[in-house]
Amino acid sequence: MMTSTAFEIQLVAILVAIASALPGVYLVLRRLSLVSDAVSHAVLPGIVIAFLFVHDLASPLLLVAAGITGLLTVILIEALQKTALVREDAAIGLVFPALFSIGVLLIARFASGVHLDTDAVLLGELAFVPFDRLFWHGLDLGPRAAWSMGGILLLNASMLALLYKEFNLSTFDATYAAVLGFMPSLLHYLLMAMVSLTTVGAFHAVGAILVIALMIAPPATAYLLTHRVGYMIGLSIGFGFLAAVLGYQVAQVFDVAIAGAMATMAGVLLVLVWLFAPEEGLVARLRRARYQRMQFAVDLLLVHLYRHQYQEKAIDERDVKCLPDHLNWSPERVRQVVAWAQRSGYVRLREGRYLELTPIGEKRALQILDMQK
């Protein structure tokens, strides 16, 4: 039976997963997945500077400063990219280590006695979520993180509902969006604001690593199953939900960190879909490649038989035992191709060893020869 504590932990994780999946879909589609990682690390100097003013790790000013720093990170990345001197991935790799390093230096110089870096930015701890509660006139309203992430989820959902077509158009054709007057640059910064707000709002409870995992892994998993944005958003939410719930169960069974287990499950779901997706999965691609190789070999056999179909002097060209020499195939390969051609109704055996084309096989051979002309 699920306890209230377990329910609250999973509720917060699910809210984080859904809130992260909404902007994460567009990060994956725009090939900006590293931005979430950049924002989650680059906010450290903003947190440190705010702490130096308020001297309180629980102050909401830290989150405000982190959000501002996250937007600054995106602006600096865009500015570097627009110089055309570096690519976007290189700009991300230059900006967020620089800002993160500034935060580390500020901690070492002014806040060395405060456990600010890993606890406030990187790790988080979902197990502590039920202890940080919101009270109103003495009434316990539940975990504070549930309310904050619920608000962020509502904001992200409202933004996408209002600007769904605009986000889609600017994602796939920014030039056309600009011609229509949709201001793709503004839409880009709105998306980055959603990413920054979601990352900053979530990492205090669940940690930056889990936010990154839930923002990128579920949309990337969904992308392997569909290229329609609406379906991709729905699947991303579903995979985020599964990662949160299954990750909690894994953490309970193996007594490991909850956030780490959830991030791991997000990766496991990605690998499973990558392997077994019906269209883009590795197994499907290997099966499709095998079919194409076999179909090519069958076509080659049909053309060979057609050219010698009515030549009585070349009857050995249609002899199954002689085909390995004529086609330069191994006997096992000949056996597989002939069996495939027979199942497809292209050829039949005569006298137990000579192949001849069926009407369907002859028609297929003529089509192949026509395509070669």
N, C-alpha and C positions, 0 to 999 in steps of 0.2 A: 504493500500500500504506500502511495506517495505521500510524504510528509509535506507540511506547508513550506518548510525550508527548501526542500528539493523542488517544489513547484515554483517558488519565487526565483530560485537560481535559474531554472530552465526558462521561465518567463522572460527574465531579463536577457538571457542569451538569445532567445527567439526574436525578441524585439530588436536587439542589435543586429542579428542576421538579416532580418527583413529590411531594416533601415539602411544597412550597408549594401544590400543587393540592389536597391533601386538606382543609386548613382553608379554602383559598380558595373552594371550592365553597359553603361555608356563609356566608362573607362576602358573596358575590354574592347568594345566596338571601335573606339578611337585609338586603340593601342597605347593607352596612357596608364597601364596598370601600375607602373612604378610610382606614379604620383601619390597614391595612397601611402606607400612606404615612405616617400619623401616627406609628406606632410606629418606623418606620425612621429618622425624623428626630428624634423626641423622646428617643431613647436617648442622644443626644450628651452631655447633662450627666452622666448616670451614668458614661459612659466617662471623661469628664474627671476627675470626682471620684475614681474608682478609680485613674486614672493618677497623680493627685497624691499618693496614698498609696504606690503601689508603684514608680512611676517606670520602668515597663517596659511597652512597647506590646504585647509578646508574652504578658503575664500573663493567665491564664484569669480572673482577678478582673475584668478589664475586661468580659468577656462576661457574667459573673454580674451585675455592676452594670448593664449594659445591659438584661439581662432584667428585672431589678427595676424599672428605669425604664420599660420597656415596659408592665409591668403597672400601674405607677402612672399612666401615660398613660391606659390604659383606665378605671381607677377614676375619674380626674378627669373624663373624658368622660361617664361614667355619672352621676356626681354632678351635673354641670352639667345634663344632660338631665332628671334627676329633679326639678329645681327647677321645671320646666315654663315657665321663662322664655326658654329658647332651644331650638331644634330640635337634633336629633342632629348634622346636618351642620354647623350653626353651632358646636356644642360642640367638634367635631373641629377646626374652623378656628380656634378660640380656644386650645385646649390645646397642640397640637403646635408652632405658631409660638412660643408663650411658652416652652416647654421648650427648643426648639432655640435660641432667642435666649439663654437662660440659659447653655447650653453654649458658644455663641460668645463670650459675655462672659467666661466662666471661662477659655477658651483665651486670649483677648486679655489677661487680667489675670495669669494664673498660668502659662500654657504657650505663650506667643507664639512661642518658638523651636522648638516641637515640631510636626512635620507630622502633626497628629492628626485634623483634621476630614475632609478629602476622602479621604485614604488609608484611614482606619479605618472610616469610616461610609458615604460616598456611592459612591465609585468601585469599589474593589476591583480585582483584575486576575486573570482566569482563567488568563492565560498563566504566572503565577508559581506556580500551584497545584502543579505537579510538583516544585518546588524545596523546598516545605515538607513534609518527609516524616516519617513516624512510624517509629521504630526500636524494636525490642524484643529485648534481648539481642544486639544487633548485627545483627538480621535486619530488612531493609527491608520494611515492611508496606505501602508505597505512600503516596500523598498523605494528609496529616493531615485535609484537608477532606473526603476521601471517607469516612473513618471517622466524623467528626463528623456529616456530613450523613446517612450511613447510619444512625447511631444516632437522629437526629432523625426520619428517615423511619420507622424501626421504631416509635418512640414514638407518632408521629401515627397510623400505621396501627393500632396496638394500641388507642389511645384510641377511634378511630372504630369499630373492630370490637366493642369492649365496650359502647359507648354509641350505636350507630348509630340504633336506634329512638328513643332519648331525644333525641338531637340533632335528628332529623327532626321529632318531635312538637313540641319547644320552638321550632323554627324556624317551623313553619307555624301552630301554635296554642299560644302560650305559656300562655294562660289554662287551656286544657284540660289541658296538661301540669302546671300547678300544682295543679289539682283532683286529678289522679292521684298527686300527691306526688312529681313528678320534679324539683322545684326548678329552674325554668328560669333563675333568676339564677346559680346555681352552674354550670349547664351553659354559660351565657354566658361566665362567667369562665374556665372550662376551655378553651373555644374561644379566648378571647383569649390565654390562656397559651400555647396551641399556636401562635397567630399570632406572639406575641412571641418565643417560643423559636426558631421557624423563621426569623424575620426576623433576629434577632440572630446565630443560628448560621451563617447563610448570607452576611450582607453582608461579612464579613471576607474571604471568598474571591471572591465574585462581585459584590459591590457592592449597595447598597440599591436602586438603580434596577432592576437585573435581578430582584431578589427581588420587588419590587412588580409588575413586568411578569408574572413567572411565577405569582404568586399570584392575579392578577386576570384577565389576558387569556385563558388557557386555560379557566377555568371560565365566563367570560362567553361565549366561543366555543361551549362545549358547551351552554350554556343556550339558544342559538339553535337547537339541534338536538333537544333533548329537555327535558322538564320532570320526568322521573323521576330521583330523586336518585342511585340506583345507576348508571344509565347515564351520568348527568352526571359522576360521579366518574371512571368509566372513560374517557370521552371527554376529560375535563380532563387526565388522565394522558397520554393519547395525544397531545393537542395540545402539552402541555408537552414531551414527548419530541421531537416533530417540531421545535418551536421551537429546542430545544437543538442537535439534530443539524444541521438546515438552517442555523441561525445560524452554527455553526462553519464550515460549508462556505462560506457567504457571506463570512465574515471572512477566510478563507484566500484566496479568489479576489480580493477587492477590497482586501486588506491594511488592514482596519479593526479597530476594537476588537471583541473577541470578545463581551463582554457587551452592547455596543450592538447588534451584529448579531443576537444572540439575542433581545433585546427587540424589535427591529424585526421579526423573523420572527414573533414572537408577535402583533404588531399586524397583519402581513400576513395571517396565517391568520384572524384575527378579521374583517378586512375581506372576505376571500374568502367566508367562511361567511355573513357579513351580506348579501353580494350574492347568493349562490347556494344558500343553505339551502332544502331542498325545501318547507318550510312557512312559516318565518319570514323567509326571505331577501327582499331587496328585489325581485329579479326575479320571484320567485313571487308576492309581494304585488301587483306591478304587473300580472302576468298575471291574477291573480284579480280585481283591480279592473276590468280590461278585460273579462273574461268577464262580470262582474256588470253592467257598463254595457251590454254587448251583449245580455245576457239580458233586461234591463229594456226595451231598445228593441224586441226581438223580441216580448215580451209586449204592449207597447203596440200594435205592428202587428197582432198576433193579435186583440186586443180590437176594434181599429178595423175589421178585416175581418169579424169576427163580427157586429158591429152593422149592417153593410151587406151581409152575405152574401146575403140573400134579397130585397134591394131592387133590382129591375131598374132603377128610375129613378135609383138612385144608383150606377150601374155605374162612373162615373168615379172614385168613391171607392176602387175597387179597381184602377184603372188605374195601372201603375207610373210612367207619365210624370206623373200628377197627384198622386202621393203627396207629393212635396216641398212642394206648396202646402197639402195637407190636414194633414200632420203637422208642418209647419214645419221640415223637415229639408233639408239640401243633397242634390242628386242623388247625390253620392258616398256620403253617409250612407245613403240609401235603397238604393243598390246593395249596400252591405256588409250591411245588416240583412236584405234580401231573400235574399241569398246564404246568410247564416247560417241563416235560417228554412228555406230549401230543403234545406240539408244536414242540418238536424235533422228533416226530414220533416214540418214543420208546414204548409207551403204548397206549391202548385204553380201554374205559369203556364198560362193558357188563352189560346189564340189569340196567344201570344207577348207579351202585354202585360197581361192581366187576372189578378189573383191570386185564388185561392180556397183555403179551408182544407181540409186533409185531415182525416179523422176524428181523427187524433192532435192536429192543430192546434185543431180545434173543442173537443176535450176539454180541452186546455190553456187555451183561452180561457174556458171555463165555470169551470174551477178558479180562474182569476184573478178572475172576476166574483164568484164565491162568497166569496172571501177579502175582497173589498171591501165585502161586505154587513155 
